[in-house]
Amino acid sequence: MTDGQPNPDTSRDVQAERVRHLMALLAPGTPIREGLDRIVNGRTGGLIVLGDGPEIDKVCSGGFPLDVRLTPQAMRELSKMDGGLVVSSDHERIKAAAVHFVPDGDLPTMETGTRHRTADRLSQQTGAPVVVVSASMSVMSLFLNGRRYLIEKPEQLLARANQALATLASYRRRLVEEAENLTALEIRDQVQVRDVAAVAQRFEMWRRIDAEVRGYVSALGLEGRLVQLQRNELSLGVEDLGRLLTEDYRPDSVSPGEFSLSGLQQLSWEDLLELGNVAEAINLGAAEHPLDSAIRARGHRQLTIMTDLSSRTIQRIIDHFNDLQSLVSASTSELGDIKGVGVRRAREIRQGLESIFEGDQRTHHRHSR
């Protein structure tokens, strides 16, 4: 393959991002999608290579060289001829029609139909995306680097997107609950490694479902606006939570680049369910820090939530007090003396910390009765 063998560590993310981009190109309302729909309705079938160049030329046999603007009408009429179409890499023009493709027959494929086998091998050999319209099944498929992706109808996509949104909302609620539990433990100075891992775990679960929703938004095109609006609402503050969590709990012995929630992306869903795997993946290693080991927050998350201070000023406060417990014990005057804080913001910080503490005390008393 020419571009079908990316780095193993990033191959899944690169492939997923490329598929999202292609599904947006093939989404309802785009010229290519309208052309594909016309081919489906005409029940003639079709094979369209989305890209041109020397690698494509090597597997082309016969056909008619063209250089015409890509329109739905042109796609439909040219697909009536035997063979396939070659679309320019910028997806603006049709470069050839009635082309017979001859990819390497030794490339493995699980497909059975002639068009689908050709498309699969063609994509594997050249790295180009290939779209097939089945004449008998009226189904559209995208082939890319040895994988087949169904191009679903808008109503199917919308139903799946709504299911994913419901799951995303549920995961966000659980993430918020874990973050609130972590806040209560931080105030009591009772945080353990497992508590941080639990928030990181819920964050990664949310991120994975969010990636699925974004895929549906791309595939829906203009039909995905309402889904995108709901997704935006369910995303507010979540990315910040992930960033602040890493700033709060990165071990002093670990550099910023080595302590990141991105390590969780390499875990399978099954492995993600084990907090020990989560702690190890973010370099809060279970070997050095057993799950029941005590750990302290620096205070980034609480200061960001409570104030509108710049990140630089927040870092000065953290550098001065070192951890959240010392910050909780600080007086207003001590806070006010730090550069960039001042008396007014120092009072805001004190009031914010006291509100968190009082809220935790009320909750604690209510549950102990």
Secondary structure as a PSIPRED ss2 file (coil, helix, strand):
# PSIPRED VFORMAT (PSIPRED V4.0)

   1 M C   1.000  0.000  0.000
   2 T C   1.000  0.000  0.000
   3 D C   1.000  0.000  0.000
   4 G C   1.000  0.000  0.000
   5 Q C   1.000  0.000  0.000
   6 P C   1.000  0.000  0.000
   7 N C   1.000  0.000  0.000
   8 P C   1.000  0.000  0.000
   9 D C   1.000  0.000  0.000
  10 T C   1.000  0.000  0.000
  11 S H   0.000  1.000  0.000
  12 R H   0.000  1.000  0.000
  13 D H   0.000  1.000  0.000
  14 V H   0.000  1.000  0.000
  15 Q H   0.000  1.000  0.000
  16 A H   0.000  1.000  0.000
  17 E H   0.000  1.000  0.000
  18 R H   0.000  1.000  0.000
  19 V H   0.000  1.000  0.000
  20 R H   0.000  1.000  0.000
  21 H H   0.000  1.000  0.000
  22 L H   0.000  1.000  0.000
  23 M H   0.000  1.000  0.000
  24 A H   0.000  1.000  0.000
  25 L H   0.000  1.000  0.000
  26 L C   1.000  0.000  0.000
  27 A C   1.000  0.000  0.000
  28 P C   1.000  0.000  0.000
  29 G C   1.000  0.000  0.000
  30 T C   1.000  0.000  0.000
  31 P H   0.000  1.000  0.000
  32 I H   0.000  1.000  0.000
  33 R H   0.000  1.000  0.000
  34 E H   0.000  1.000  0.000
  35 G H   0.000  1.000  0.000
  36 L H   0.000  1.000  0.000
  37 D H   0.000  1.000  0.000
  38 R H   0.000  1.000  0.000
  39 I H   0.000  1.000  0.000
  40 V H   0.000  1.000  0.000
  41 N H   0.000  1.000  0.000
  42 G H   0.000  1.000  0.000
  43 R C   1.000  0.000  0.000
  44 T C   1.000  0.000  0.000
  45 G C   1.000  0.000  0.000
  46 G E   0.000  0.000  1.000
  47 L E   0.000  0.000  1.000
  48 I E   0.000  0.000  1.000
  49 V E   0.000  0.000  1.000
  50 L E   0.000  0.000  1.000
  51 G C   1.000  0.000  0.000
  52 D C   1.000  0.000  0.000
  53 G C   1.000  0.000  0.000
  54 P H   0.000  1.000  0.000
  55 E H   0.000  1.000  0.000
  56 I H   0.000  1.000  0.000
  57 D H   0.000  1.000  0.000
  58 K C   1.000  0.000  0.000
  59 V C   1.000  0.000  0.000
  60 C E   0.000  0.000  1.000
  61 S E   0.000  0.000  1.000
  62 G C   1.000  0.000  0.000
  63 G C   1.000  0.000  0.000
  64 F E   0.000  0.000  1.000
  65 P E   0.000  0.000  1.000
  66 L E   0.000  0.000  1.000
  67 D E   0.000  0.000  1.000
  68 V E   0.000  0.000  1.000
  69 R E   0.000  0.000  1.000
  70 L C   1.000  0.000  0.000
  71 T C   1.000  0.000  0.000
  72 P H   0.000  1.000  0.000
  73 Q H   0.000  1.000  0.000
  74 A H   0.000  1.000  0.000
  75 M H   0.000  1.000  0.000
  76 R H   0.000  1.000  0.000
  77 E H   0.000  1.000  0.000
  78 L H   0.000  1.000  0.000
  79 S C   1.000  0.000  0.000
  80 K C   1.000  0.000  0.000
  81 M C   1.000  0.000  0.000
  82 D C   1.000  0.000  0.000
  83 G C   1.000  0.000  0.000
  84 G E   0.000  0.000  1.000
  85 L E   0.000  0.000  1.000
  86 V E   0.000  0.000  1.000
  87 V E   0.000  0.000  1.000
  88 S C   1.000  0.000  0.000
  89 S C   1.000  0.000  0.000
  90 D C   1.000  0.000  0.000
  91 H C   1.000  0.000  0.000
  92 E C   1.000  0.000  0.000
  93 R E   0.000  0.000  1.000
  94 I E   0.000  0.000  1.000
  95 K E   0.000  0.000  1.000
  96 A E   0.000  0.000  1.000
  97 A E   0.000  0.000  1.000
  98 A E   0.000  0.000  1.000
  99 V E   0.000  0.000  1.000
 100 H E   0.000  0.000  1.000
 101 F E   0.000  0.000  1.000
 102 V C   1.000  0.000  0.000
 103 P C   1.000  0.000  0.000
 104 D C   1.000  0.000  0.000
 105 G C   1.000  0.000  0.000
 106 D C   1.000  0.000  0.000
 107 L C   1.000  0.000  0.000
 108 P C   1.000  0.000  0.000
 109 T C   1.000  0.000  0.000
 110 M C   1.000  0.000  0.000
 111 E C   1.000  0.000  0.000
 112 T C   1.000  0.000  0.000
 113 G C   1.000  0.000  0.000
 114 T H   0.000  1.000  0.000
 115 R H   0.000  1.000  0.000
 116 H H   0.000  1.000  0.000
 117 R H   0.000  1.000  0.000
 118 T H   0.000  1.000  0.000
 119 A H   0.000  1.000  0.000
 120 D H   0.000  1.000  0.000
 121 R H   0.000  1.000  0.000
 122 L H   0.000  1.000  0.000
 123 S H   0.000  1.000  0.000
 124 Q H   0.000  1.000  0.000
 125 Q H   0.000  1.000  0.000
 126 T H   0.000  1.000  0.000
 127 G C   1.000  0.000  0.000
 128 A C   1.000  0.000  0.000
 129 P C   1.000  0.000  0.000
 130 V E   0.000  0.000  1.000
 131 V E   0.000  0.000  1.000
 132 V E   0.000  0.000  1.000
 133 V E   0.000  0.000  1.000
 134 S C   1.000  0.000  0.000
 135 A C   1.000  0.000  0.000
 136 S C   1.000  0.000  0.000
 137 M C   1.000  0.000  0.000
 138 S C   1.000  0.000  0.000
 139 V C   1.000  0.000  0.000
 140 M E   0.000  0.000  1.000
 141 S E   0.000  0.000  1.000
 142 L E   0.000  0.000  1.000
 143 F E   0.000  0.000  1.000
 144 L E   0.000  0.000  1.000
 145 N C   1.000  0.000  0.000
 146 G C   1.000  0.000  0.000
 147 R E   0.000  0.000  1.000
 148 R E   0.000  0.000  1.000
 149 Y E   0.000  0.000  1.000
 150 L E   0.000  0.000  1.000
 151 I E   0.000  0.000  1.000
 152 E C   1.000  0.000  0.000
 153 K C   1.000  0.000  0.000
 154 P H   0.000  1.000  0.000
 155 E H   0.000  1.000  0.000
 156 Q H   0.000  1.000  0.000
 157 L H   0.000  1.000  0.000
 158 L H   0.000  1.000  0.000
 159 A H   0.000  1.000  0.000
 160 R H   0.000  1.000  0.000
 161 A H   0.000  1.000  0.000
 162 N H   0.000  1.000  0.000
 163 Q H   0.000  1.000  0.000
 164 A H   0.000  1.000  0.000
 165 L H   0.000  1.000  0.000
 166 A H   0.000  1.000  0.000
 167 T H   0.000  1.000  0.000
 168 L H   0.000  1.000  0.000
 169 A H   0.000  1.000  0.000
 170 S H   0.000  1.000  0.000
 171 Y H   0.000  1.000  0.000
 172 R H   0.000  1.000  0.000
 173 R H   0.000  1.000  0.000
 174 R H   0.000  1.000  0.000
 175 L H   0.000  1.000  0.000
 176 V H   0.000  1.000  0.000
 177 E H   0.000  1.000  0.000
 178 E H   0.000  1.000  0.000
 179 A H   0.000  1.000  0.000
 180 E H   0.000  1.000  0.000
 181 N H   0.000  1.000  0.000
 182 L H   0.000  1.000  0.000
 183 T H   0.000  1.000  0.000
 184 A H   0.000  1.000  0.000
 185 L H   0.000  1.000  0.000
 186 E H   0.000  1.000  0.000
 187 I H   0.000  1.000  0.000
 188 R H   0.000  1.000  0.000
 189 D C   1.000  0.000  0.000
 190 Q C   1.000  0.000  0.000
 191 V C   1.000  0.000  0.000
 192 Q E   0.000  0.000  1.000
 193 V H   0.000  1.000  0.000
 194 R H   0.000  1.000  0.000
 195 D H   0.000  1.000  0.000
 196 V H   0.000  1.000  0.000
 197 A H   0.000  1.000  0.000
 198 A H   0.000  1.000  0.000
 199 V H   0.000  1.000  0.000
 200 A H   0.000  1.000  0.000
 201 Q H   0.000  1.000  0.000
 202 R H   0.000  1.000  0.000
 203 F H   0.000  1.000  0.000
 204 E H   0.000  1.000  0.000
 205 M H   0.000  1.000  0.000
 206 W H   0.000  1.000  0.000
 207 R H   0.000  1.000  0.000
 208 R H   0.000  1.000  0.000
 209 I H   0.000  1.000  0.000
 210 D H   0.000  1.000  0.000
 211 A H   0.000  1.000  0.000
 212 E H   0.000  1.000  0.000
 213 V H   0.000  1.000  0.000
 214 R H   0.000  1.000  0.000
 215 G H   0.000  1.000  0.000
 216 Y H   0.000  1.000  0.000
 217 V H   0.000  1.000  0.000
 218 S H   0.000  1.000  0.000
 219 A H   0.000  1.000  0.000
 220 L H   0.000  1.000  0.000
 221 G H   0.000  1.000  0.000
 222 L H   0.000  1.000  0.000
 223 E H   0.000  1.000  0.000
 224 G H   0.000  1.000  0.000
 225 R H   0.000  1.000  0.000
 226 L H   0.000  1.000  0.000
 227 V H   0.000  1.000  0.000
 228 Q H   0.000  1.000  0.000
 229 L H   0.000  1.000  0.000
 230 Q H   0.000  1.000  0.000
 231 R H   0.000  1.000  0.000
 232 N H   0.000  1.000  0.000
 233 E H   0.000  1.000  0.000
 234 L H   0.000  1.000  0.000
 235 S H   0.000  1.000  0.000
 236 L C   1.000  0.000  0.000
 237 G C   1.000  0.000  0.000
 238 V H   0.000  1.000  0.000
 239 E H   0.000  1.000  0.000
 240 D H   0.000  1.000  0.000
 241 L H   0.000  1.000  0.000
 242 G H   0.000  1.000  0.000
 243 R H   0.000  1.000  0.000
 244 L H   0.000  1.000  0.000
 245 L H   0.000  1.000  0.000
 246 T H   0.000  1.000  0.000
 247 E H   0.000  1.000  0.000
 248 D H   0.000  1.000  0.000
 249 Y H   0.000  1.000  0.000
 250 R C   1.000  0.000  0.000
 251 P C   1.000  0.000  0.000
 252 D C   1.000  0.000  0.000
 253 S C   1.000  0.000  0.000
 254 V C   1.000  0.000  0.000
 255 S C   1.000  0.000  0.000
 256 P H   0.000  1.000  0.000
 257 G H   0.000  1.000  0.000
 258 E H   0.000  1.000  0.000
 259 F C   1.000  0.000  0.000
 260 S C   1.000  0.000  0.000
 261 L H   0.000  1.000  0.000
 262 S H   0.000  1.000  0.000
 263 G H   0.000  1.000  0.000
 264 L H   0.000  1.000  0.000
 265 Q H   0.000  1.000  0.000
 266 Q H   0.000  1.000  0.000
 267 L C   1.000  0.000  0.000
 268 S C   1.000  0.000  0.000
 269 W H   0.000  1.000  0.000
 270 E H   0.000  1.000  0.000
 271 D H   0.000  1.000  0.000
 272 L H   0.000  1.000  0.000
 273 L C   1.000  0.000  0.000
 274 E C   1.000  0.000  0.000
 275 L H   0.000  1.000  0.000
 276 G H   0.000  1.000  0.000
 277 N H   0.000  1.000  0.000
 278 V H   0.000  1.000  0.000
 279 A H   0.000  1.000  0.000
 280 E H   0.000  1.000  0.000
 281 A H   0.000  1.000  0.000
 282 I C   1.000  0.000  0.000
 283 N C   1.000  0.000  0.000
 284 L C   1.000  0.000  0.000
 285 G C   1.000  0.000  0.000
 286 A C   1.000  0.000  0.000
 287 A C   1.000  0.000  0.000
 288 E C   1.000  0.000  0.000
 289 H C   1.000  0.000  0.000
 290 P C   1.000  0.000  0.000
 291 L C   1.000  0.000  0.000
 292 D C   1.000  0.000  0.000
 293 S C   1.000  0.000  0.000
 294 A E   0.000  0.000  1.000
 295 I C   1.000  0.000  0.000
 296 R C   1.000  0.000  0.000
 297 A C   1.000  0.000  0.000
 298 R C   1.000  0.000  0.000
 299 G C   1.000  0.000  0.000
 300 H H   0.000  1.000  0.000
 301 R H   0.000  1.000  0.000
 302 Q H   0.000  1.000  0.000
 303 L H   0.000  1.000  0.000
 304 T H   0.000  1.000  0.000
 305 I H   0.000  1.000  0.000
 306 M H   0.000  1.000  0.000
 307 T C   1.000  0.000  0.000
 308 D C   1.000  0.000  0.000
 309 L C   1.000  0.000  0.000
 310 S C   1.000  0.000  0.000
 311 S H   0.000  1.000  0.000
 312 R H   0.000  1.000  0.000
 313 T H   0.000  1.000  0.000
 314 I H   0.000  1.000  0.000
 315 Q H   0.000  1.000  0.000
 316 R H   0.000  1.000  0.000
 317 I H   0.000  1.000  0.000
 318 I H   0.000  1.000  0.000
 319 D H   0.000  1.000  0.000
 320 H H   0.000  1.000  0.000
 321 F H   0.000  1.000  0.000
 322 N C   1.000  0.000  0.000
 323 D C   1.000  0.000  0.000
 324 L H   0.000  1.000  0.000
 325 Q H   0.000  1.000  0.000
 326 S H   0.000  1.000  0.000
 327 L H   0.000  1.000  0.000
 328 V H   0.000  1.000  0.000
 329 S H   0.000  1.000  0.000
 330 A C   1.000  0.000  0.000
 331 S C   1.000  0.000  0.000
 332 T H   0.000  1.000  0.000
 333 S H   0.000  1.000  0.000
 334 E H   0.000  1.000  0.000
 335 L H   0.000  1.000  0.000
 336 G H   0.000  1.000  0.000
 337 D C   1.000  0.000  0.000
 338 I C   1.000  0.000  0.000
 339 K C   1.000  0.000  0.000
 340 G C   1.000  0.000  0.000
 341 V C   1.000  0.000  0.000
 342 G H   0.000  1.000  0.000
 343 V H   0.000  1.000  0.000
 344 R H   0.000  1.000  0.000
 345 R H   0.000  1.000  0.000
 346 A H   0.000  1.000  0.000
 347 R H   0.000  1.000  0.000
 348 E H   0.000  1.000  0.000
 349 I H   0.000  1.000  0.000
 350 R H   0.000  1.000  0.000
 351 Q H   0.000  1.000  0.000
 352 G H   0.000  1.000  0.000
 353 L H   0.000  1.000  0.000
 354 E H   0.000  1.000  0.000
 355 S H   0.000  1.000  0.000
 356 I H   0.000  1.000  0.000
 357 F H   0.000  1.000  0.000
 358 E H   0.000  1.000  0.000
 359 G H   0.000  1.000  0.000
 360 D H   0.000  1.000  0.000
 361 Q H   0.000  1.000  0.000
 362 R H   0.000  1.000  0.000
 363 T H   0.000  1.000  0.000
 364 H H   0.000  1.000  0.000
 365 H H   0.000  1.000  0.000
 366 R H   0.000  1.000  0.000
 367 H H   0.000  1.000  0.000
 368 S H   0.000  1.000  0.000
 369 R C   1.000  0.000  0.000
